[in-house]
Amino acid sequence: MREYIGKNHELSAKHSHYHQIELIFSCSVDLNRNQFENGEMPDRGQVRIEWIPIQKLMEYNFFQKAMRVHIISYLNNREAPVYIGDILCL
């Protein structure tokens, strides 16, 4: 879980009322499917989905960047925090 509390960061003048929580969970896909779609309620501006190989996650512009190392650790059966705290949206 990652949290962003706008009043605590450099954009506080604009984001003082933001409090965003992001949850990431492990899942799998049916590899017999040959097409994936945005779903019923895509994010505003979302143009596609992409299945990213975990071993290449550091090469992608994945948000939040600070979470990449924790996701890789978790999937490699190493220790990873459940809550990484209030971090900037980068």
Order of alpha helices (4+ residues) and beta strands (2+ residues): beta-alpha-beta-alpha-beta
